[in-house]
């Protein structure tokens, strides 16, 4: 079982609340009630629990949840955000390497062209 805390205004929270409302509105019609207490029938209730399919979690979703939990437990959420914004971020390093490679190509091209003209 995985528990996840989300903002009450997020899409995920709203869809969860809609599901809960559907379950609550469908439940009284599905089960006979005695003095306001839901009492499901014995055998059909057991078969319903056994036959219901559980929502499977993909490896990516599980990894994402594990990573989020690890960041919260270690208290490194802010540190990671600061690090990724700075010059030490992956995207910044890739852009720097591409600029250097392009500049080096232009220098070599200029040298080749200067040798060919005479």
C-alpha positions as CSV (number, residue, x, y, z in Angstrom):
1,X,0.0,0.0,0.0
2,X,1.3,3.4,-1.0
3,X,0.1,6.6,0.5
4,X,0.7,9.9,-1.2
5,X,0.1,13.4,0.0
6,X,-1.1,15.9,-2.7
7,X,-2.4,19.4,-2.6
8,X,-6.2,19.5,-2.2
9,X,-6.5,21.7,-5.3
10,X,-4.6,19.4,-7.6
11,X,-6.1,17.3,-10.4
12,X,-5.2,14.1,-8.7
13,X,-7.0,15.1,-5.4
14,X,-10.1,16.2,-7.3
15,X,-10.3,12.9,-9.3
16,X,-9.8,11.0,-6.0
17,X,-12.7,12.9,-4.3
18,X,-14.9,12.3,-7.3
19,X,-14.2,8.5,-7.0
20,X,-15.0,8.6,-3.3
21,X,-18.3,10.4,-4.1
22,X,-19.2,7.8,-6.7
23,X,-18.5,5.0,-4.3
24,X,-20.6,6.6,-1.6
25,X,-23.5,7.3,-3.9
26,X,-23.3,3.8,-5.4
27,X,-22.9,1.9,-2.1
28,X,-26.4,2.5,-0.6
29,X,-28.1,1.2,-3.8
30,X,-25.8,-1.8,-4.0
31,X,-26.2,-3.1,-0.5
32,X,-29.4,-3.4,1.6
33,X,-29.3,-1.4,4.7
34,X,-30.7,-2.1,8.2
35,X,-31.2,0.9,10.3
36,X,-28.7,3.0,8.3
37,X,-25.8,0.4,8.6
38,X,-24.5,-1.2,5.4
39,X,-24.5,-4.9,5.6
40,X,-23.1,-6.7,2.5
41,X,-24.1,-10.3,2.0
42,X,-21.6,-12.9,3.1
43,X,-20.6,-14.9,0.0
44,X,-21.0,-12.2,-2.6
45,X,-19.0,-9.8,-0.5
46,X,-16.1,-12.2,-0.3
47,X,-16.2,-13.0,-4.0
48,X,-16.3,-9.3,-4.7
49,X,-13.2,-8.7,-2.7
50,X,-11.4,-11.6,-4.2
51,X,-12.4,-10.8,-7.8
52,X,-11.7,-7.1,-7.7
53,X,-8.6,-6.1,-9.6
54,X,-6.0,-4.1,-7.8
55,X,-4.6,-1.1,-9.7
56,X,-1.0,-2.1,-10.7
57,X,1.8,0.3,-10.3
58,X,4.5,0.6,-13.0
59,X,8.1,0.5,-12.2
60,X,8.5,4.1,-13.2
61,X,5.7,5.2,-10.8
62,X,7.2,3.1,-8.0
63,X,10.7,4.6,-8.6
64,X,9.2,8.1,-8.6
65,X,7.5,7.5,-5.3
66,X,10.6,6.0,-3.8
67,X,12.7,9.0,-4.9
68,X,10.2,11.5,-3.6
69,X,10.1,9.6,-0.2
70,X,13.9,9.5,-0.1
71,X,14.2,13.2,-0.7
72,X,11.7,14.0,2.0
73,X,13.3,11.6,4.5
74,X,16.8,13.0,3.9
75,X,15.6,16.6,3.8
76,X,17.4,17.3,0.5
77,X,14.5,18.7,-1.5
78,X,15.6,22.4,-1.3
79,X,19.3,21.5,-1.8
80,X,18.5,19.6,-5.0
81,X,16.4,22.5,-6.3
82,X,19.2,25.0,-5.6
83,X,21.8,22.7,-7.2
84,X,19.8,22.1,-10.3
85,X,19.2,25.9,-10.8
86,X,22.9,26.8,-10.6
87,X,25.8,26.4,-13.0
88,X,26.4,22.9,-11.8
89,X,23.2,21.6,-13.4
90,X,23.2,18.9,-16.1
91,X,21.5,21.1,-18.7
92,X,23.9,24.0,-18.2
93,X,26.9,21.6,-18.6
94,X,25.5,20.1,-21.8
95,X,24.9,23.6,-23.3
96,X,28.4,24.6,-22.3
97,X,29.9,21.5,-24.0
98,X,27.9,22.2,-27.1
99,X,29.1,25.8,-27.3
100,X,32.7,24.7,-26.9
101,X,32.4,22.0,-29.6
102,X,30.8,24.5,-32.0
103,X,33.5,27.1,-31.3
104,X,36.2,24.5,-31.9
105,X,34.6,23.4,-35.1
106,X,34.6,27.1,-36.4
107,X,38.3,27.5,-35.5
108,X,39.2,24.3,-37.3
109,X,37.1,25.3,-40.3
110,X,38.8,28.7,-40.5
111,X,42.2,27.1,-40.4
112,X,41.3,24.6,-43.2
113,X,39.8,27.4,-45.4
114,X,42.9,29.6,-44.9
115,X,45.2,26.8,-46.1
116,X,43.2,26.1,-49.2
117,X,43.1,29.6,-50.7
118,X,46.8,30.1,-51.8
